[in-house]
Structures are given as C-alpha cells and as structure tokens.
Amino acid sequence: MLLPQGTEKHKNLSTSFTKFEQLLGDLSENRFSGYMRLNFWEYEGVLVLDTGRIIEAYSSEEDVHLTGERAVLQVLSKATQDDGSIEVYELSNEIAVTLGYAIQAKLFKDESELSNYSLAQVFDMLERDGVTGYVDLQFSGNRGNGTVYYLEGSPVEAVIMSGSGKIASGEQVYLKFLEIGQIIQPHVRVFRVETPQPIVEDQAFVIPWHHQKYISFWNEFLQYLKQLVTVQLKKNKFHENFEKICLDISDHYPFLHPVHGDVYFKEGVFTVKKVIPLQTFLQGMSLVISRLLQQVPVRRYRKFTLGQIAQEVSDIAEKYDIQSVQIEPEKFVYQIFRGLLS
C-alpha cells in the first residue's frame, strides 16, 4: 500500500529536536486532516488524523505489525527516540478517512482470483460491491506499482510510484492505470474492510490538548476528596500520602511516578503531560484513591452514604460535561469506596 501523496506540510523533521506530541497537539488544534509518518531504520509508524482527531495508526518494525490504539502508543513512544525523521502530509477529509479505513483492511481477493479480469473489470466490481479498502497494483517491466483507495465503491485517490521511485497521485493517475491496464495485465490484490472501526479518542485516551474539561474534572474531584479526607474524615497529609502511593505503584503505572511520571497532583493542581490510555489511567487513579481512602478508619465513614458521595461526584462531572464514555461517576465512586460505604 502506497500512502497518498497529499500536500507536504513538514518533511525530514528530526525526532532529536522535534517534540512529537507538541506537533501532534498543534495539528489537532488546527483540525488537521492527513497523516504523520515517523521513520527510523527498519521502522515506520503512521498516525492518521481527521479534523484534528486520531482515527487510525499503524506501526511496523521487523516482524511486529500493529494497528489501532496499540499502534498509536507505539508511535508516540518511538517518537521520543533520537535519529528518526517526521513527515506530515495534509489530505482532504474524505481521503484521510479512507486511509484510516484502509489500514484496517484485510486481503479480499488476490491475483490468483483476479487473473482472468481486466483492470477495468476489477474496478467495476469494486464499485458494484461498494468496497471500502484499497487495490494494490504491481506492473511488470519496471513500470512501478500503485494503490487505488476506495470508499463505499468510489475511488477517492490513486497513487503510483515509478521504477525510479517518483511518486504521483490524483485522478489522472487513476485514468493512467486504466490506460496501462488495456495494454498489460498488472498483478492485482484487493484489500477490504467490512465494518470500519476508527479510533474514538474520547473512549481510548486521555489527551491533554483535547480533554481539558476532563482534566479539570479530575482537578476538582481530587480537591473534593482532599476536603473530604482532611476536614471531614480528619486524616492529614493528603498530598504527601497521594504521592507516596503513586510512588509505590509506579512500577505498574509509571505515568504516576511523582518525579518521572506524566500525571501530577501538586499544590492543588492536577496535570496530565502526555497521551495516556484511558482505561490504564482510570485503573491507576482508582488504585491510588482507593488506597488513600483505606488509610482512614472505617468508623469515620459512618455519617456518609454511597449515594450521597456519588451524587456530589456526578454534580462535578455534569459541571464539566463529562460523558459516560470517559467516566461513570456512580460506578467509579462504588469502586473506590467499596467496603467503606453502604
């Protein structure tokens, strides 16, 4: 699969001097559609964005090939290393979405099944069947190779790379494929995705530049817990105990390390510095808060009820318009207060 050529925005940026996540944040804030490509020796990673949101990714290194959320995390991790290069290409919204779907596509028909069909017949079949995915073409005689991207049966982009490595794309390339196909029969493989499932950032990650309201919710929620524990439950040193627990569990949740981690609650301010998987974030934070609450003698919780605290946390969530895909207040309160409240 050849990547769409698009409009070059950045090329040969060095990972040694470029803050990848800051660049990603800038593109997101500008509602960028296209892709970022990360290259190292024997490594390639791609993040696909649609109007500023990550919708798909792939990561390829030796025999390890990842897509989806795992690929996003691998690309972000790899981008912190030196001596890599970054390229950014802008695409139309339609092509960006199609590229994201194409990354999920699986082999549908190979050349053994298509050898008796002309290229025009193959294209007609894809249109008739409403295929979403892509077609890979290999031309003989050093004529290069190509890719045609399809969205619900319509060709939305065509890319060709000549034998010398020159790349071109656009409608004229699609027409050129049809012209060549009348003369020679290329090797054809079709890749299809039946049910595209793009990444939904709000369900997958905590992203500082997208989720400020979510981070603000956590800031106020932790302030609420501090007030509850310190004033009403008479347990001092909330911040000190919070950091100690974070340190204790940082082998399993390194983002919580008080010094080297990317999540902090210091001097009344909650900060998230890096992209973190949402479920991992919730697991780590739940464990910290649960252990923190367990330091208070159970008898001091007698004047509170689970419903009362759940309602107060729900009110904080509603204030910041926090959706249930990011946190379910009642379920979360039950989880962290389990065994302490009825």
Rosetta blueprint (number, residue, H / E / L):
1 M L
2 L L
3 L L
4 P L
5 Q L
6 G L
7 T E
8 E E
9 K E
10 H E
11 K E
12 N E
13 L E
14 S E
15 T L
16 S L
17 F L
18 T L
19 K L
20 F H
21 E H
22 Q H
23 L H
24 L H
25 G H
26 D H
27 L H
28 S H
29 E H
30 N L
31 R L
32 F L
33 S L
34 G E
35 Y E
36 M E
37 R E
38 L E
39 N E
40 F E
41 W L
42 E L
43 Y E
44 E E
45 G E
46 V E
47 L E
48 V E
49 L E
50 D E
51 T L
52 G L
53 R E
54 I E
55 I E
56 E E
57 A E
58 Y E
59 S E
60 S E
61 E E
62 E L
63 D L
64 V E
65 H E
66 L E
67 T E
68 G H
69 E H
70 R H
71 A H
72 V H
73 L H
74 Q H
75 V H
76 L H
77 S H
78 K H
79 A L
80 T L
81 Q L
82 D L
83 D L
84 G L
85 S E
86 I E
87 E E
88 V E
89 Y E
90 E E
91 L L
92 S L
93 N H
94 E H
95 I H
96 A H
97 V H
98 T H
99 L H
100 G H
101 Y H
102 A H
103 I H
104 Q H
105 A L
106 K E
107 L E
108 F E
109 K E
110 D L
111 E H
112 S H
113 E H
114 L H
115 S L
116 N L
117 Y L
118 S L
119 L H
120 A H
121 Q H
122 V H
123 F H
124 D H
125 M H
126 L H
127 E H
128 R H
129 D L
130 G L
131 V L
132 T L
133 G E
134 Y E
135 V E
136 D E
137 L E
138 Q E
139 F L
140 S L
141 G L
142 N L
143 R L
144 G L
145 N E
146 G E
147 T E
148 V E
149 Y E
150 Y E
151 L E
152 E L
153 G L
154 S E
155 P E
156 V E
157 E E
158 A E
159 V E
160 I E
161 M E
162 S L
163 G L
164 S L
165 G L
166 K L
167 I E
168 A E
169 S E
170 G L
171 E H
172 Q H
173 V H
174 Y H
175 L H
176 K H
177 F H
178 L H
179 E H
180 I H
181 G H
182 Q L
183 I L
184 I L
185 Q L
186 P L
187 H E
188 V E
189 R E
190 V E
191 F E
192 R E
193 V L
194 E L
195 T L
196 P L
197 Q L
198 P L
199 I L
200 V L
201 E H
202 D H
203 Q H
204 A H
205 F E
206 V E
207 I L
208 P L
209 W L
210 H L
211 H L
212 Q H
213 K H
214 Y H
215 I H
216 S H
217 F H
218 W H
219 N H
220 E H
221 F H
222 L H
223 Q H
224 Y H
225 L H
226 K H
227 Q H
228 L H
229 V H
230 T H
231 V H
232 Q H
233 L L
234 K L
235 K L
236 N L
237 K L
238 F H
239 H H
240 E H
241 N H
242 F H
243 E H
244 K H
245 I H
246 C H
247 L H
248 D H
249 I L
250 S L
251 D L
252 H L
253 Y L
254 P H
255 F H
256 L H
257 H L
258 P L
259 V L
260 H L
261 G L
262 D L
263 V E
264 Y E
265 F E
266 K E
267 E L
268 G L
269 V E
270 F E
271 T E
272 V E
273 K L
274 K L
275 V L
276 I E
277 P E
278 L H
279 Q H
280 T H
281 F H
282 L H
283 Q H
284 G H
285 M H
286 S H
287 L H
288 V H
289 I H
290 S H
291 R H
292 L H
293 L H
294 Q H
295 Q L
296 V L
297 P L
298 V H
299 R H
300 R H
301 Y H
302 R L
303 K L
304 F L
305 T L
306 L H
307 G H
308 Q H
309 I H
310 A H
311 Q H
312 E H
313 V H
314 S H
315 D H
316 I H
317 A H
318 E H
319 K H
320 Y L
321 D L
322 I L
323 Q L
324 S L
325 V L
326 Q L
327 I L
328 E L
329 P H
330 E H
331 K H
332 F H
333 V H
334 Y H
335 Q H
336 I H
337 F H
338 R L
339 G L
340 L L
341 L L
342 S L
